[in-house]
Amino acid sequence: MLSNIIAIPTGSLIALVGAGGKTTTMFTLASELARQGLRVVTTTTTNLYIPRQGETDTMIVSPETPALIEMVSSAWQQHQRVTVAARFIEGGKISGLQPDQPYALLTRSGADIVIVEADGARHSMIKAPAEYEPVVPPQTNIALLLASAAAINRPLSAEIAHRPERIAAVLGTKPGDILTPGLIATLMTSEQGAMKRIPPSARVYLLLTHTTEESTTMIRELAELVKRSGREMSVLCSPWPGEWSFVD
């Protein structure tokens, strides 16, 4: 489990950015931590589909920080996992919090851990952020950068990428070019790519989802290129939710 192989101390504010499984990773991690007896808030600073049954214990919705703190504080009497949002919006979604609210919940509601989905990707495998993205809380101390390994060595297109034109701009490529391990490593370590707005003091992990035996060599090449970039970043991979390992 992810919570068993990376250090997540009490008091952590975790932000997830990128593509390829942020929502699943957030709720799976929250469940792992809750089983360890920790009180976990899951939330977003963008938009999120209303959690499905089993993904959270209860949901609290209010745009006001004092009301959220009061309701979350009371919820711990019965629950270990609490999902928080500002309001309900169309399309079966909830609208997220302001960037300063997750830290207020962490420090004032009795939460042990707050996990924030800080980026949107519309179920794509890979992305580069738009000008206004991601919305990472400034107090974030653990950053999880996600991408699907299924994007490696695929042509850059809207079929696999959210905002492929932004990826092309960051990498200096064009639509249709092959997303080699080297290009993806560059995207994930770039200040205009996955590292955009990640606080300098945060511990950073690159999480590659949807891995297969066939992708092992490519993933190792990508991880080696990340190491050579000089970024302080550990690389992990997962064939399916909840099962992670470090890439050697």
Protein Blocks (a to p, Z undefined) as FASTA:
>chain_A
ZZlmpccdehiacddehehilmmmmmmmmmmmmmnopacddddfbdcddddehjambdcd
dfbfklmmmmmmmmmmmpmbdcddfbdcehhiacdddfklmmmmmmmnopabdcddfbde
ehpabdcddfkbccddfklcbdcddddfklgopacdfklpghkllmmmmnopaehiacdf
klmmmmmmpfklmmgoiafkbccddddehiafklmmmmmmmmmmmmmnopacdddddfbg
hiacddZZ
